[in-house]
Amino acid sequence: MNVPDGAGAGAAALKEWAVAVRALEEGRQIVVLRKGGIAEETRHFRLERPDFYLLPAYEHQRPELLKEEARPILDEVLGEWDGPDAGAVSISSWAHAVEDIPVTDPGILERIRERHIWTDSFAEERLKWKKRDPLHVLLLRVYKLRQPLRLPMEPAFTGCKSWISLPGGLGADHSEPVLGDEEFNRMRMEIRSLLGAAEIN
């Protein structure tokens, strides 16, 4: 499987907690919850492209915002991090957004509490922030790169924003899906059913 279209001319990357990227790469979940970062141009989240790299972010990750069983993953990724003055960032996966399901009801969001690594309070706070905007529940088909990309850290990679424009000519090799078709589709349909996606969309 090839990497996202447009990678040679500059590709998009979604910034996500490194602990969540690791959970996605290990097939523990297929969900991310997005509202948009403080530094977004529009201050609203939107799915700019269906295919994008996953850029791990290390700031703001706190163990108390993760379920207890997910906290060892945080220890792992922090142990691999070079620190706030790191001169490079490593990207080891990309994703295809299969679903973008808007959620405004905390009761509906609670239905998928067992399908992600975040605590109930964290998920609810994300929903409450910018109350007029829905929370975007993205269902991602994730692909591991055969060879991770090691990029020099740029100032543009930092800050509270969702999307990052990566430099062209990345030279990424092929990739393989984290989950097989049957398992991914099972998880996808289960989450759609829990969210009542047919009624929402």
N, C-alpha and C positions, 0 to 999 in steps of 0.2 A: 504494500500500500504506500503510495507516495504522500509526501507532506502537502500542506495546503497550497492551493493555487495562488500564484502571486508571490511565493516565497523568494523567488529570484529577484523580484523588483521591489522588494520591501513588503513585509507581511505584518499582519496584526497579531498582537499577543494580549491575552486577557490576564491582568494581574489578579492573583488569588493567593491566599495564605499558603505558604509552603506545606503546611500540614494537610490542607485540603487537597493540594495538588498530589501529594503522596497517596492520600486515600483514594483519589481518582485513579492514579496509576496502578494501584494495587487491586482495583476492582471492588473496593469496600463500599463505594457509593458511585452514583452517576449524577448526583445532584449538586448544583451550586445555587446559592441564594444571592441575588444582586439587587441593589437599589441605586447604585451610582456613587462615585466618590465625591468628596468635598470639592476637589479641583476639576471636576468635569466641566467642560465648556458649557453644556446645557444644564448641568446639575441634575440631569435625569439619565437613567441607564437606558441604553438601547443596544440591541444586538446589531453591531455594525457589519459583521460578516458571519456566515455560518461556520466557516473553518478558521481556526486561529491556534496559535501556540499558547501554551500555559506557562506564564512567567511567575515563578514562585516569589512571593513577598514575605519577608521575615518580620517586618515591623508590626506592632499591634497584636501579635499572637499571644494569647494569655491562656494558661492551662485551665483557669476557672471558667472559661467560655467553651471548653470542650468537655464532652462526656468522659467519664473516668477511663473507659476502655480505649479512648483515642489519645490520651495524654502521652503514652509511650511513643506514639508516632511523632509528637511534637519534640520529645527529647531526641529522637533520631535525627530529624531535619535540623534542629538547632546544633546538634553535634557535628553536622557536616557543613555548617555555615561558616564562612570566613570572618564574619563579624560586620559591624556597620561600615567599616572602612574597606570592605572587600573590593578588589579591583576588577572582579569579573562576576558574571552571573551565568548559571548553568540552566539550560532548558532541555528537558528530556522527554517532552510529550507535546502532542497537539490534540485538538478536539474538534468534533463536528457537533454543532448544536442541533439536536433532533427535535427538541421541543423548547418553546419559550412560553411558559404558562404563567399568566398574571394572577396573583393571589392578593386579596385585600382582607380576607376574613381570618382572624387568628385561629378560629376553630378548624378551618380547612387546613391551615398550615400545620396544625398539631397532628393531623392524620399521618404525616410523613415523618414524625419525630424519630422513628426507628430507622429511617433511611438515610441519615446523615450523621456527621460526627459532632455537630454543635449542640449546646445545651438548649433547653426550651426557652430560657430567658434570653439567650443570644438571638435565637431565631425570631422571637417576639419583638425584641428591640429593633432588629433590622426591618421588620414589618411596620413598626410604629414610626420609624424615622421618615420624615417627609410623608405625612399621613395621606396626602392627596394622591401620591403615586403608588401604584401597585408594587408588590415585591415580585421580582421575576424569578421563577423557579426554572432554571435551565437544566434540561436533561441532556447530558453529554456522552457521545461515543468517543472514548479516549483511545489514542494510539501512542504507543511508546516508540521513540526514535531509536533506530539501531545504534546510532552514535549520538550522544547528547551534544548540543551546541554550547560552546563556551564563548560568551561574548564579553567584551570589555564593558564594565559598568559605565553607563552614561547618566548624566543628571536627569535626562528625560525619563529614565526608568523609575525614578523615585516620585514620591508624592501620592496623595490620595485620589487616584484616578483609576478607572477601570481598564482603559485601552491604551496600549503602547504601540507605537510604530517602530518596528525593528528595521535594521539596515538591510539593504539588498545584498544579494550574493551570499546567502548564508551557507550554501553548500551542504545542506542537510541530506542525509541518505534516506533510504526507505524506512518504513515503520510497520508495526503490527498492532492489531487491535488488542486492547487489554482483556476484553471479554469476547467470547464467541457470540455468534449471531443469536443463538437460542437463549443464552443466559441474559444477554443485553435486552433482547425483546421482552423476556419475562419480567425483568426489573422495570423496564419502561412502562409496560402495560399495567403493572401492579401500581406504580406511582400515579399514572394517569387515572386509574380507577379510584385510588384513595383521594385524589384531589378533585374528583368529579370533573375531569378536564373536558369531557364532552359538553357538560353544562356551562363551564366557564368560557370556553372558546366560542 
